[in-house]
Amino acid sequence: MTKEKKSLKISAFTDGGSRGNPGEAAIGVVIKSGGGKKEYSEYLGSDITNNEAEYQAAIFALKKIKQLFGKRALKDSEVEINSDSELLVKQMNGLYKIENENISGLFLKLWNLKIEFSDISFLSVPRAENKEADLLANQALDEKEGNQSLI
């Protein structure tokens, strides 16, 4: 009798934010698997829209999952990308058209990462369920603002 191989479930909660839209932007990503959790935040720069930052967060999450879990993430895992961005989730699920040129390029990057995974889904979550990722993105923005010199 052989045991059925069970998949590892990996959930990423992603958020991108922009102050000014376009403006200063950052991302927050929380990756959960097997009871463990890793958190990431990164300042992206200026003149970036909120939607662009949301895409950058999802791209970062997939790259980080590949780095952390290797081939197992690609072949033997169930991967969920959870986002409070309706635009990103609906575009990745084929329900919304991509009409913005900047988003089009980010969509292609994310799509090319997505097709490497055998079992991946993009899920819409309420902002209340995405607080950790939102906090991380805001912390990155706050830290950047705190490091700016007046001279």
DRENTORKOL-3810 file (N, C-alpha, C; in nm, 4 decimals):
REM DRENTORKOL-3810
@n.u->0.0835; n.v->-0.1169; n.w->0.0000; ca.u->0.0000; ca.v->0.0000; ca.w->0.0000; c.u->0.0891; c.v->0.1247; c.w->0.0000
@n.u->0.0675; n.v->0.2109; n.w->-0.0961; ca.u->0.1483; ca.v->0.3317; ca.w->-0.1041; c.u->0.0714; c.v->0.4506; c.w->-0.0506
@n.u->0.1450; n.v->0.5380; n.w->0.0137; ca.u->0.0837; ca.v->0.6599; ca.w->0.0656; c.u->0.0685; c.v->0.7610; c.w->-0.0463
@n.u->-0.0425; n.v->0.8307; n.w->-0.0421; ca.u->-0.0636; ca.v->0.9369; ca.w->-0.1399; c.u->0.0178; c.v->1.0584; c.w->-0.0972
@n.u->0.0928; n.v->1.1131; n.w->-0.1902; ca.u->0.1769; ca.v->1.2287; ca.w->-0.1612; c.u->0.0888; c.v->1.3518; c.w->-0.1443
@n.u->0.1029; n.v->1.4164; n.w->-0.0309; ca.u->0.0223; ca.v->1.5351; ca.w->-0.0045; c.u->0.0963; c.v->1.6601; c.w->-0.0463
@n.u->0.0228; n.v->1.7515; n.w->-0.1004; ca.u->0.0790; ca.v->1.8806; ca.w->-0.1411; c.u->0.1012; c.v->1.9694; c.w->-0.0205
@n.u->0.1973; n.v->2.0539; n.w->-0.0325; ca.u->0.2207; ca.v->2.1594; ca.w->0.0636; c.u->0.1335; c.v->2.2772; c.w->0.0216
@n.u->0.0657; n.v->2.3390; n.w->0.1182; ca.u->-0.0141; ca.v->2.4570; ca.w->0.0864; c.u->0.0654; c.v->2.5814; c.w->0.1260
@n.u->0.0818; n.v->2.6709; n.w->0.0303; ca.u->0.1536; ca.v->2.7960; ca.w->0.0517; c.u->0.0571; c.v->2.9101; c.w->0.0221
@n.u->0.0376; n.v->2.9960; n.w->0.1215; ca.u->-0.0503; ca.v->3.1119; ca.w->0.1041; c.u->0.0314; c.v->3.2385; c.w->0.1165
@n.u->0.0179; n.v->3.3252; n.w->0.0181; ca.u->0.0837; ca.v->3.4556; ca.w->0.0233; c.u->-0.0233; c.v->3.5638; c.w->0.0284
@n.u->-0.0051; n.v->3.6565; n.w->0.1191; ca.u->-0.0916; ca.v->3.7735; ca.w->0.1289; c.u->-0.0083; c.v->3.8917; c.w->0.0816
@n.u->-0.0577; n.v->3.9608; n.w->-0.0206; ca.u->0.0206; ca.v->4.0669; ca.w->-0.0831; c.u->-0.0537; c.v->4.1993; c.w->-0.0802
@n.u->0.0232; n.v->4.3068; n.w->-0.0656; ca.u->-0.0369; ca.v->4.4398; ca.w->-0.0735; c.u->0.0661; c.v->4.5382; c.w->-0.1268
@n.u->0.0201; n.v->4.6263; n.w->-0.2089; ca.u->0.1024; ca.v->4.7345; ca.w->-0.2598; c.u->0.0311; c.v->4.8649; c.w->-0.2321
@n.u->0.1067; n.v->4.9658; n.w->-0.1977; ca.u->0.0455; ca.v->5.0942; ca.w->-0.1685; c.u->0.1260; c.v->5.2081; c.w->-0.2277
@n.u->0.0551; n.v->5.3151; n.w->-0.2590; ca.u->0.1177; ca.v->5.4336; ca.w->-0.3157; c.u->0.0611; c.v->5.5557; c.w->-0.2458
@n.u->0.1480; n.v->5.6413; n.w->-0.1996; ca.u->0.1040; ca.v->5.7666; ca.w->-0.1387; c.u->0.1154; c.v->5.8754; c.w->-0.2435
@n.u->0.0012; n.v->5.9135; n.w->-0.2953; ca.u->-0.0030; ca.v->6.0147; ca.w->-0.4005; c.u->-0.0676; c.v->5.9625; c.w->-0.5267
@n.u->-0.0512; n.v->5.8398; n.w->-0.5581; ca.u->-0.1129; ca.v->5.7658; ca.w->-0.6692; c.u->-0.1180; c.v->5.8414; c.w->-0.8025
@n.u->-0.0115; n.v->5.8554; n.w->-0.8773; ca.u->0.1199; ca.v->5.7956; ca.w->-0.8498; c.u->0.1963; c.v->5.8749; c.w->-0.7447
@n.u->0.2852; n.v->5.8017; n.w->-0.6791; ca.u->0.3667; ca.v->5.8622; ca.w->-0.5753; c.u->0.4663; c.v->5.7620; c.w->-0.5215
@n.u->0.5084; n.v->5.7860; n.w->-0.3982; ca.u->0.5991; ca.v->5.6951; ca.w->-0.3299; c.u->0.5235; c.v->5.5640; c.w->-0.3059
@n.u->0.5870; n.v->5.4505; n.w->-0.3371; ca.u->0.5171; ca.v->5.3225; ca.w->-0.3277; c.u->0.6025; c.v->5.2168; c.w->-0.2583
@n.u->0.5331; n.v->5.1187; n.w->-0.2015; ca.u->0.5993; ca.v->5.0077; ca.w->-0.1335; c.u->0.5088; c.v->4.8862; c.w->-0.1379
@n.u->0.5684; n.v->4.7725; n.w->-0.1031; ca.u->0.4920; ca.v->4.6472; ca.w->-0.0979; c.u->0.5095; c.v->4.5807; c.w->0.0376
@n.u->0.4117; n.v->4.4961; n.w->0.0693; ca.u->0.4182; ca.v->4.4098; ca.w->0.1860; c.u->0.3723; c.v->4.2715; c.w->0.1444
@n.u->0.4448; n.v->4.1687; n.w->0.1898; ca.u->0.4127; ca.v->4.0306; ca.w->0.1534; c.u->0.4271; c.v->3.9428; c.w->0.2774
@n.u->0.3268; n.v->3.8596; n.w->0.3020; ca.u->0.3323; ca.v->3.7608; ca.w->0.4098; c.u->0.3130; c.v->3.6241; c.w->0.3454
@n.u->0.4083; n.v->3.5349; n.w->0.3666; ca.u->0.4015; ca.v->3.3994; ca.w->0.3110; c.u->0.3847; c.v->3.3017; c.w->0.4270
@n.u->0.2771; n.v->3.2208; n.w->0.4192; ca.u->0.2459; ca.v->3.1250; ca.w->0.5248; c.u->0.2456; c.v->2.9839; c.w->0.4675
@n.u->0.3070; n.v->2.8918; n.w->0.5443; ca.u->0.3103; ca.v->2.7523; ca.w->0.5028; c.u->0.3441; c.v->2.6638; c.w->0.6218
@n.u->0.2668; n.v->2.5581; n.w->0.6384; ca.u->0.2957; ca.v->2.4616; ca.w->0.7429; c.u->0.3109; c.v->2.5211; c.w->0.8814
@n.u->0.2361; n.v->2.6208; n.w->0.9139; ca.u->0.2439; ca.v->2.6836; ca.w->1.0443; c.u->0.3517; c.v->2.7905; c.w->1.0556
@n.u->0.4361; n.v->2.8039; n.w->0.9546; ca.u->0.5394; ca.v->2.9061; ca.w->0.9555; c.u->0.4956; c.v->3.0290; c.w->0.8790
@n.u->0.5640; n.v->3.1395; n.w->0.9067; ca.u->0.5283; ca.v->3.2652; ca.w->0.8411; c.u->0.6547; c.v->3.3480; c.w->0.8196
@n.u->0.6647; n.v->3.4062; n.w->0.7009; ca.u->0.7737; ca.v->3.4982; ca.w->0.6683; c.u->0.7112; c.v->3.6277; c.w->0.6193
@n.u->0.7723; n.v->3.7389; n.w->0.6593; ca.u->0.7204; ca.v->3.8703; ca.w->0.6227; c.u->0.8270; c.v->3.9503; c.w->0.5482
@n.u->0.7815; n.v->4.0253; n.w->0.4485; ca.u->0.8715; ca.v->4.1050; ca.w->0.3667; c.u->0.8081; c.v->4.2399; c.w->0.3372
@n.u->0.8914; n.v->4.3417; n.w->0.3320; ca.u->0.8448; ca.v->4.4728; ca.w->0.2874; c.u->0.9579; c.v->4.5362; c.w->0.2075
@n.u->0.9184; n.v->4.6192; n.w->0.1126; ca.u->1.0188; ca.v->4.6808; ca.w->0.0265; c.u->0.9656; c.v->4.8124; c.w->-0.0295
@n.u->1.0491; n.v->4.9143; n.w->-0.0226; ca.u->1.0175; ca.v->5.0423; ca.w->-0.0842; c.u->1.0443; c.v->5.0296; c.w->-0.2343
@n.u->0.9515; n.v->5.0748; n.w->-0.3176; ca.u->0.9646; ca.v->5.0608; ca.w->-0.4635; c.u->1.0206; c.v->5.1841; c.w->-0.5321
@n.u->0.9910; n.v->5.3017; n.w->-0.4808; ca.u->1.0345; ca.v->5.4243; ca.w->-0.5464; c.u->0.9194; c.v->5.5220; c.w->-0.5606
@n.u->0.9390; n.v->5.6205; n.w->-0.6475; ca.u->0.8371; ca.v->5.7241; ca.w->-0.6658; c.u->0.7728; c.v->5.7120; c.w->-0.8037
@n.u->0.6661; n.v->5.7863; n.w->-0.8214; ca.u->0.5909; ca.v->5.7908; ca.w->-0.9470; c.u->0.5352; c.v->5.6530; c.w->-0.9847
@n.u->0.4865; n.v->5.5804; n.w->-0.8849; ca.u->0.4294; ca.v->5.4470; ca.w->-0.9041; c.u->0.2850; c.v->5.4507; c.w->-0.8553
@n.u->0.1948; n.v->5.3922; n.w->-0.9340; ca.u->0.0544; ca.v->5.3894; ca.w->-0.8941; c.u->0.0275; c.v->5.2757; c.w->-0.7954
@n.u->-0.0850; n.v->5.2843; n.w->-0.7298; ca.u->-0.1275; ca.v->5.1805; ca.w->-0.6373; c.u->-0.1410; c.v->5.0462; c.w->-0.7095
@n.u->-0.2026; n.v->5.0475; n.w->-0.8287; ca.u->-0.2205; ca.v->4.9216; ca.w->-0.9028; c.u->-0.0863; c.v->4.8606; c.w->-0.9441
@n.u->0.0086; n.v->4.9455; n.w->-0.9837; ca.u->0.1422; ca.v->4.8956; ca.w->-1.0182; c.u->0.2086; c.v->4.8321; c.w->-0.8958
@n.u->0.1930; n.v->4.8961; n.w->-0.7803; ca.u->0.2504; ca.v->4.8422; ca.w->-0.6562; c.u->0.1855; c.v->4.7084; c.w->-0.6200
@n.u->0.0541; n.v->4.6959; n.w->-0.6420; ca.u->-0.0142; ca.v->4.5685; ca.w->-0.6145; c.u->0.0453; c.v->4.4558; c.w->-0.6998
@n.u->0.0689; n.v->4.4838; n.w->-0.8262; ca.u->0.1313; ca.v->4.3852; ca.w->-0.9143; c.u->0.2730; c.v->4.3520; c.w->-0.8690
@n.u->0.3489; n.v->4.4551; n.w->-0.8311; ca.u->0.4863; ca.v->4.4324; ca.w->-0.7858; c.u->0.4876; c.v->4.3416; c.w->-0.6621
@n.u->0.3887; n.v->4.3572; n.w->-0.5748; ca.u->0.3807; ca.v->4.2732; ca.w->-0.4543; c.u->0.3570; c.v->4.1266; c.w->-0.4918
@n.u->0.2667; n.v->4.1023; n.w->-0.5861; ca.u->0.2384; ca.v->3.9641; ca.w->-0.6284; c.u->0.3591; c.v->3.9025; c.w->-0.6991
@n.u->0.4271; n.v->3.9820; n.w->-0.7812; ca.u->0.5485; ca.v->3.9346; ca.w->-0.8491; c.u->0.6549; c.v->3.8972; c.w->-0.7456
@n.u->0.6738; n.v->3.9854; n.w->-0.6477; ca.u->0.7705; ca.v->3.9590; ca.w->-0.5410; c.u->0.7355; c.v->3.8289; c.w->-0.4688
@n.u->0.6061; n.v->3.8104; n.w->-0.4377; ca.u->0.5635; ca.v->3.6910; ca.w->-0.3646; c.u->0.5965; c.v->3.5627; c.w->-0.4408
@n.u->0.5667; n.v->3.5582; n.w->-0.5698; ca.u->0.5953; ca.v->3.4370; ca.w->-0.6472; c.u->0.7452; c.v->3.4109; c.w->-0.6586
@n.u->0.8226; n.v->3.5157; n.w->-0.6778; ca.u->0.9683; ca.v->3.4979; ca.w->-0.6832; c.u->1.0213; c.v->3.4462; c.w->-0.5500
@n.u->0.9690; n.v->3.4993; n.w->-0.4398; ca.u->1.0143; ca.v->3.4584; ca.w->-0.3074; c.u->0.9718; c.v->3.3148; c.w->-0.2770
@n.u->0.8520; n.v->3.2760; n.w->-0.3185; ca.u->0.8069; ca.v->3.1373; ca.w->-0.2985; c.u->0.8984; c.v->3.0419; c.w->-0.3742
@n.u->0.9332; n.v->3.0767; n.w->-0.4965; ca.u->1.0265; ca.v->2.9928; ca.w->-0.5742; c.u->1.1602; c.v->2.9822; c.w->-0.5023
@n.u->1.2076; n.v->3.0928; n.w->-0.4483; ca.u->1.3362; ca.v->3.0941; ca.w->-0.3787; c.u->1.3301; c.v->3.0104; c.w->-0.2504
@n.u->1.2230; n.v->3.0234; n.w->-0.1740; ca.u->1.2117; ca.v->2.9543; ca.w->-0.0457; c.u->1.1853; c.v->2.8048; c.w->-0.0595
@n.u->1.1003; n.v->2.7668; n.w->-0.1554; ca.u->1.0533; ca.v->2.6289; ca.w->-0.1642; c.u->1.1063; c.v->2.5528; c.w->-0.2853
@n.u->1.1693; n.v->2.6222; n.w->-0.3781; ca.u->1.2296; ca.v->2.5570; ca.w->-0.4938; c.u->1.1296; c.v->2.4824; c.w->-0.5805
@n.u->1.1749; n.v->2.3705; n.w->-0.6355; ca.u->1.0918; ca.v->2.2926; ca.w->-0.7283; c.u->0.9653; c.v->2.2408; c.w->-0.6631
@n.u->0.9698; n.v->2.2188; n.w->-0.5306; ca.u->0.8511; ca.v->2.1701; ca.w->-0.4618; c.u->0.7351; c.v->2.2687; c.w->-0.4767
@n.u->0.7659; n.v->2.3978; n.w->-0.4699; ca.u->0.6609; ca.v->2.4987; ca.w->-0.4850; c.u->0.6001; c.v->2.4952; c.w->-0.6242
@n.u->0.6830; n.v->2.4634; n.w->-0.7226; ca.u->0.6358; ca.v->2.4642; ca.w->-0.8607; c.u->0.5513; c.v->2.3413; c.w->-0.8930
@n.u->0.5873; n.v->2.2271; n.w->-0.8382; ca.u->0.5242; ca.v->2.1017; ca.w->-0.8800; c.u->0.4308; c.v->2.0391; c.w->-0.7768
@n.u->0.4680; n.v->2.0418; n.w->-0.6504; ca.u->0.3949; ca.v->1.9650; ca.w->-0.5493; c.u->0.3172; c.v->2.0495; c.w->-0.4498
@n.u->0.2985; n.v->2.1759; n.w->-0.4777; ca.u->0.2333; ca.v->2.2639; ca.w->-0.3812; c.u->0.1095; c.v->2.3299; c.w->-0.4388
@n.u->0.0200; n.v->2.3605; n.w->-0.3480; ca.u->-0.0967; ca.v->2.4426; ca.w->-0.3797; c.u->-0.0615; c.v->2.5838; c.w->-0.3349
@n.u->-0.0546; n.v->2.6771; n.w->-0.4285; ca.u->-0.0141; ca.v->2.8138; ca.w->-0.3988; c.u->-0.1342; c.v->2.9065; c.w->-0.4156
@n.u->-0.1560; n.v->2.9890; n.w->-0.3138; ca.u->-0.2622; ca.v->3.0894; ca.w->-0.3178; c.u->-0.2003; c.v->3.2274; c.w->-0.3044
@n.u->-0.2356; n.v->3.3155; n.w->-0.3953; ca.u->-0.1988; ca.v->3.4564; ca.w->-0.3837; c.u->-0.3255; c.v->3.5303; c.w->-0.3429
@n.u->-0.3239; n.v->3.5849; n.w->-0.2229; ca.u->-0.4383; ca.v->3.6568; ca.w->-0.1684; c.u->-0.4113; c.v->3.8061; c.w->-0.1759
@n.u->-0.5037; n.v->3.8790; n.w->-0.2372; ca.u->-0.4856; ca.v->4.0225; ca.w->-0.2559; c.u->-0.6178; c.v->4.0943; c.w->-0.2362
@n.u->-0.6095; n.v->4.2172; n.w->-0.1837; ca.u->-0.7309; ca.v->4.2984; ca.w->-0.1738; c.u->-0.7480; c.v->4.3872; c.w->-0.2971
@n.u->-0.6644; n.v->4.3628; n.w->-0.3989; ca.u->-0.6763; ca.v->4.4361; ca.w->-0.5244; c.u->-0.7704; c.v->4.3614; c.w->-0.6193
@n.u->-0.8904; n.v->4.4125; n.w->-0.6319; ca.u->-0.9878; ca.v->4.3507; ca.w->-0.7226; c.u->-0.9349; c.v->4.3498; c.w->-0.8658
@n.u->-0.8687; n.v->4.4595; n.w->-0.9048; ca.u->-0.8157; ca.v->4.4692; ca.w->-1.0409; c.u->-0.7168; c.v->4.3558; c.w->-1.0689
@n.u->-0.6185; n.v->4.3380; n.w->-0.9818; ca.u->-0.5170; ca.v->4.2340; ca.w->-1.0023; c.u->-0.5810; c.v->4.0956; c.w->-1.0077
@n.u->-0.6640; n.v->4.0642; n.w->-0.9119; ca.u->-0.7245; ca.v->3.9306; ca.w->-0.9052; c.u->-0.8113; c.v->3.9041; c.w->-1.0275
@n.u->-0.8935; n.v->4.0007; n.w->-1.0654; ca.u->-0.9814; ca.v->3.9791; ca.w->-1.1808; c.u->-0.9033; c.v->3.9741; c.w->-1.3116
@n.u->-0.7964; n.v->4.0517; n.w->-1.3236; ca.u->-0.7142; ca.v->4.0436; ca.w->-1.4452; c.u->-0.6414; c.v->3.9093; c.w->-1.4510
@n.u->-0.5877; n.v->3.8627; n.w->-1.3405; ca.u->-0.5154; ca.v->3.7353; ca.w->-1.3403; c.u->-0.6091; c.v->3.6166; c.w->-1.3624
@n.u->-0.7361; n.v->3.6343; n.w->-1.3308; ca.u->-0.8355; ca.v->3.5283; ca.w->-1.3533; c.u->-0.9100; c.v->3.5458; c.w->-1.4855
@n.u->-0.8655; n.v->3.6407; n.w->-1.5692; ca.u->-0.9227; ca.v->3.6581; ca.w->-1.7016; c.u->-1.0574; c.v->3.7260; c.w->-1.7067
@n.u->-1.0947; n.v->3.7970; n.w->-1.5996; ca.u->-1.2263; ca.v->3.8602; ca.w->-1.5949; c.u->-1.2251; c.v->4.0083; c.w->-1.6334
@n.u->-1.1096; n.v->4.0730; n.w->-1.6231; ca.u->-1.0951; ca.v->4.2129; ca.w->-1.6620; c.u->-0.9891; c.v->4.2238; c.w->-1.7705
@n.u->-1.0102; n.v->4.3166; n.w->-1.8624; ca.u->-0.9104; ca.v->4.3473; ca.w->-1.9650; c.u->-0.7973; c.v->4.4291; c.w->-1.9028
@n.u->-0.6820; n.v->4.4224; n.w->-1.9679; ca.u->-0.5688; ca.v->4.5054; ca.w->-1.9289; c.u->-0.5625; c.v->4.6195; c.w->-2.0290
@n.u->-0.5893; n.v->4.7403; n.w->-1.9820; ca.u->-0.5943; ca.v->4.8550; ca.w->-2.0714; c.u->-0.4799; c.v->4.9533; c.w->-2.0495
@n.u->-0.4101; n.v->4.9432; n.w->-1.9365; ca.u->-0.3011; ca.v->5.0341; ca.w->-1.9042; c.u->-0.1683; c.v->4.9730; c.w->-1.9477
@n.u->-0.0865; n.v->5.0512; n.w->-2.0176; ca.u->0.0405; ca.v->5.0002; ca.w->-2.0711; c.u->0.1358; c.v->4.9534; c.w->-1.9603
@n.u->0.1451; n.v->5.0291; n.w->-1.8516; ca.u->0.2334; ca.v->4.9892; ca.w->-1.7413; c.u->0.1853; c.v->4.8603; c.w->-1.6758
@n.u->0.0553; n.v->4.8496; n.w->-1.6579; ca.u->-0.0013; ca.v->4.7279; ca.w->-1.5987; c.u->0.0183; c.v->4.6102; c.w->-1.6939
@n.u->0.0088; n.v->4.6343; n.w->-1.8219; ca.u->0.0265; ca.v->4.5276; ca.w->-1.9205; c.u->0.1621; c.v->4.4588; c.w->-1.9039
@n.u->0.2680; n.v->4.5367; n.w->-1.8886; ca.u->0.4011; ca.v->4.4798; ca.w->-1.8696; c.u->0.4128; c.v->4.4018; c.w->-1.7398
@n.u->0.3529; n.v->4.4556; n.w->-1.6326; ca.u->0.3561; ca.v->4.3854; ca.w->-1.5039; c.u->0.2708; c.v->4.2582; c.w->-1.5085
@n.u->0.1580; n.v->4.2662; n.w->-1.5782; ca.u->0.0726; ca.v->4.1484; ca.w->-1.5956; c.u->0.1511; c.v->4.0359; c.w->-1.6636
@n.u->0.2241; n.v->4.0690; n.w->-1.7692; ca.u->0.3026; ca.v->3.9671; ca.w->-1.8413; c.u->0.4088; c.v->3.9042; c.w->-1.7517
@n.u->0.4757; n.v->3.9858; n.w->-1.6700; ca.u->0.5749; ca.v->3.9321; ca.w->-1.5759; c.u->0.5092; c.v->3.8348; c.w->-1.4781
@n.u->0.3957; n.v->3.8761; n.w->-1.4234; ca.u->0.3263; ca.v->3.7924; ca.w->-1.3259; c.u->0.2718; c.v->3.6658; c.w->-1.3928
@n.u->0.2163; n.v->3.6795; n.w->-1.5114; ca.u->0.1633; ca.v->3.5638; ca.w->-1.5838; c.u->0.2741; c.v->3.4618; c.w->-1.6126
@n.u->0.3903; n.v->3.5108; n.w->-1.6561; ca.u->0.5016; ca.v->3.4204; ca.w->-1.6859; c.u->0.5506; c.v->3.3482; c.w->-1.5609
@n.u->0.5449; n.v->3.4138; n.w->-1.4461; ca.u->0.5784; ca.v->3.3457; ca.w->-1.3201; c.u->0.4703; c.v->3.2441; c.w->-1.2848
@n.u->0.3454; n.v->3.2838; n.w->-1.3016; ca.u->0.2308; ca.v->3.1990; ca.w->-1.2678; c.u->0.2340; c.v->3.0656; c.w->-1.3415
@n.u->0.2679; n.v->3.0662; n.w->-1.4689; ca.u->0.2597; ca.v->2.9431; ca.w->-1.5474; c.u->0.3650; c.v->2.8395; c.w->-1.5070
@n.u->0.4632; n.v->2.8803; n.w->-1.4263; ca.u->0.5615; ca.v->2.7849; ca.w->-1.3761; c.u->0.5058; c.v->2.6980; c.w->-1.2638
@n.u->0.3980; n.v->2.7403; n.w->-1.2020; ca.u->0.3375; ca.v->2.6682; ca.w->-1.0895; c.u->0.2268; c.v->2.5771; c.w->-1.1412
@n.u->0.2214; n.v->2.4545; n.w->-1.0900; ca.u->0.1196; ca.v->2.3612; ca.w->-1.1389; c.u->-0.0173; c.v->2.3855; c.w->-1.0757
@n.u->-0.0220; n.v->2.4389; n.w->-0.9536; ca.u->-0.1492; ca.v->2.4614; ca.w->-0.8846; c.u->-0.1435; c.v->2.5972; c.w->-0.8156
@n.u->-0.1941; n.v->2.6987; n.w->-0.8837; ca.u->-0.1884; ca.v->2.8353; ca.w->-0.8301; c.u->-0.3221; c.v->2.9037; c.w->-0.8510
@n.u->-0.3609; n.v->2.9831; n.w->-0.7520; ca.u->-0.4849; ca.v->3.0586; ca.w->-0.7649; c.u->-0.4647; c.v->3.1993; c.w->-0.7097
@n.u->-0.5397; n.v->3.2919; n.w->-0.7668; ca.u->-0.5392; ca.v->3.4309; ca.w->-0.7231; c.u->-0.6753; c.v->3.4572; c.w->-0.6610
@n.u->-0.6750; n.v->3.4926; n.w->-0.5328; ca.u->-0.7992; ca.v->3.5083; ca.w->-0.4581; c.u->-0.8139; c.v->3.6505; c.w->-0.4065
@n.u->-0.9356; n.v->3.6992; n.w->-0.4116; ca.u->-0.9676; ca.v->3.8306; ca.w->-0.3590; c.u->-1.0035; c.v->3.8172; c.w->-0.2119
@n.u->-0.9384; n.v->3.8981; n.w->-0.1275; ca.u->-0.9684; ca.v->3.8973; ca.w->0.0150; c.u->-1.0052; c.v->4.0383; c.w->0.0586
@n.u->-1.0909; n.v->4.0500; n.w->0.1586; ca.u->-1.1225; ca.v->4.1834; ca.w->0.2107; c.u->-0.9986; c.v->4.2458; c.w->0.2746
@n.u->-0.9944; n.v->4.3776; n.w->0.2756; ca.u->-0.8794; ca.v->4.4474; ca.w->0.3362; c.u->-0.8558; c.v->4.4032; c.w->0.4800
@n.u->-0.9631; n.v->4.3738; n.w->0.5513; ca.u->-0.9504; ca.v->4.3316; ca.w->0.6915; c.u->-0.8707; c.v->4.2022; c.w->0.7052
@n.u->-0.8734; n.v->4.1178; n.w->0.6030; ca.u->-0.7983; ca.v->3.9923; ca.w->0.6068; c.u->-0.6566; c.v->4.0086; c.w->0.5516
@n.u->-0.6233; n.v->4.1288; n.w->0.5101; ca.u->-0.4930; ca.v->4.1547; ca.w->0.4491; c.u->-0.4139; c.v->4.2599; c.w->0.5289
@n.u->-0.4478; n.v->4.2721; n.w->0.6571; ca.u->-0.3889; ca.v->4.3778; ca.w->0.7402; c.u->-0.2386; c.v->4.3641; c.w->0.7577
@n.u->-0.1896; n.v->4.2408; n.w->0.7694; ca.u->-0.0455; ca.v->4.2219; ca.w->0.7904; c.u->0.0356; c.v->4.2736; c.w->0.6716
@n.u->-0.0063; n.v->4.2385; n.w->0.5508; ca.u->0.0647; ca.v->4.2840; ca.w->0.4313; c.u->0.0534; c.v->4.4355; c.w->0.4173
@n.u->-0.0630; n.v->4.4911; n.w->0.4460; ca.u->-0.0840; ca.v->4.6355; ca.w->0.4403; c.u->0.0079; c.v->4.7069; c.w->0.5388
@n.u->0.0178; n.v->4.6546; n.w->0.6590; ca.u->0.1047; ca.v->4.7141; ca.w->0.7609; c.u->0.2507; c.v->4.7136; c.w->0.7157
@n.u->0.2942; n.v->4.6037; n.w->0.6560; ca.u->0.4325; ca.v->4.5944; ca.w->0.6075; c.u->0.4609; c.v->4.6976; c.w->0.4977
@n.u->0.3678; n.v->4.7146; n.w->0.4052; ca.u->0.3847; ca.v->4.8139; ca.w->0.2985; c.u->0.3917; c.v->4.9542; c.w->0.3572
@n.u->0.3049; n.v->4.9833; n.w->0.4520; ca.u->0.3051; ca.v->5.1153; ca.w->0.5149; c.u->0.4304; c.v->5.1396; c.w->0.5980
@n.u->0.4820; n.v->5.0349; n.w->0.6622; ca.u->0.6070; ca.v->5.0486; ca.w->0.7379; c.u->0.7227; c.v->5.0844; c.w->0.6445
@n.u->0.7275; n.v->5.0210; n.w->0.5288; ca.u->0.8341; ca.v->5.0522; ca.w->0.4319; c.u->0.8243; c.v->5.1979; c.w->0.3867
@n.u->0.7019; n.v->5.2462; n.w->0.3651; ca.u->0.6838; ca.v->5.3866; ca.w->0.3260; c.u->0.7215; c.v->5.4807; c.w->0.4399
@n.u->0.6806; n.v->5.4457; n.w->0.5624; ca.u->0.7126; ca.v->5.5289; ca.w->0.6784; c.u->0.8637; c.v->5.5369; c.w->0.7005
@n.u->0.9324; n.v->5.4227; n.w->0.6861; ca.u->1.0774; ca.v->5.4203; ca.w->0.7040; c.u->1.1469; c.v->5.5056; c.w->0.5992
@n.u->1.0993; n.v->5.4999; n.w->0.4759; ca.u->1.1581; ca.v->5.5808; ca.w->0.3690; c.u->1.1401; c.v->5.7290; c.w->0.4001
@n.u->1.0204; n.v->5.7668; n.w->0.4433; ca.u->0.9941; ca.v->5.9068; ca.w->0.4759; c.u->1.0789; c.v->5.9517; c.w->0.5939
@n.u->1.0991; n.v->5.8632; n.w->0.6909; ca.u->1.1785; ca.v->5.8957; ca.w->0.8093; c.u->1.3265; c.v->5.9119; c.w->0.7781
@n.u->1.3735; n.v->5.8500; n.w->0.6706; ca.u->1.5149; ca.v->5.8557; ca.w->0.6338; c.u->1.5486; c.v->5.9725; c.w->0.5424
@n.u->1.4495; n.v->6.0480; n.w->0.4990; ca.u->1.4759; ca.v->6.1590; ca.w->0.4091; c.u->1.5334; c.v->6.2778; c.w->0.4863
@n.u->1.6327; n.v->6.3370; n.w->0.4298; ca.u->1.6986; ca.v->6.4506; ca.w->0.4916; c.u->1.6351; c.v->6.5814; c.w->0.4438
@n.u->1.6375; n.v->6.6805; n.w->0.5281; ca.u->1.5850; ca.v->6.8117; ca.w->0.4894; c.u->1.6873; c.v->6.8935; c.w->0.4125
@n.u->1.8098; n.v->6.8498; n.w->0.4147; ca.u->1.9178; ca.v->6.9239; ca.w->0.3455; c.u->1.9641; c.v->6.8491; c.w->0.2244
END
